[in-house]
């Protein structure tokens, strides 16, 4: 049995994403590295997409998504797209 595959998302100060499975970090990306905006506060869409690409997984492969945010995001699918 495969350990759960979890995508962690932080949309506050220094936004980013991480892909974790079985207690191991498979990928972690800070949005500032991709946007070239220091200390960015946003929904880290590019960091999410890169984490999924680095882990060779699609959004549908995830077992859970953990979101740390003070913001509410509209729209379905939390900004994840099939890759």
N, C-alpha and C positions, 0 to 999 in steps of 0.2 A: 504494500500500500504506500502510495506516494504521500509525503508530508504536504500539508496545505500550502498553497501558493498565495501569498498576500502582497498586495500593493499598498504601501503606506504613502499618504499624501499630506504634506504640510503646506497650507496656503497663506500663512502669515509671514512675518518678517523672515527674510532669507528662505523663501519658498523652495520646495523641492519634493522629490519622490524617491522611494526605495522599494525594491522588489526583494521579498524575503521568503525563504522556504526552509522548513526544518530548523529554524533558529539561525540560519546562515544568510548573510547579506549577499544576494546575487548581483545587485546593481544598486547604486545610489547616485543621484544627480541633483545638484543645486541649480535652480533655474537661472541664477545670476551668471553661471558659466556659459549658458546658452544665449541669454539676452544681452550680456555684457552690461547689465545694470546692477551695480553693487547694492546689496541689502534690499532686493526687490520683494515687494509684497504683492502677490498675485495668485491666480490659479495656475499651477505649474504644468501646463499642457505639454510643453516641449520636453520637460524633464520626465513626465509620465511616458510619453511616446518613446523616448530614448531608453528608459528602463525596460520597457517591454521588448524593444528591439535587442537590447543587450542580453536579455534573458531568453531570447528566441521564443517568446510567448505572445499570444493574442489576448485581448481583454476577456474573451469568453473562456480562456483557460484559468482565469483567476478564481480562487475559492472565496476570497474576501477582499474588501477594500476598506482600509482604515483611514479616515479623514480627520485631521486635526485642524480646526478652523473656527474662527469667530464669525465667518461670513456664511451666507446662504447662497447657493448657486441654483439658478433656474435651469430648466431643460432636463430631458431624460438622459440617462447613461453617464452622468457625471463627467461629461466631456471625453469619455473614452470612445475610441473608434476601432473597428476591426482593422488589423494590419496584415 
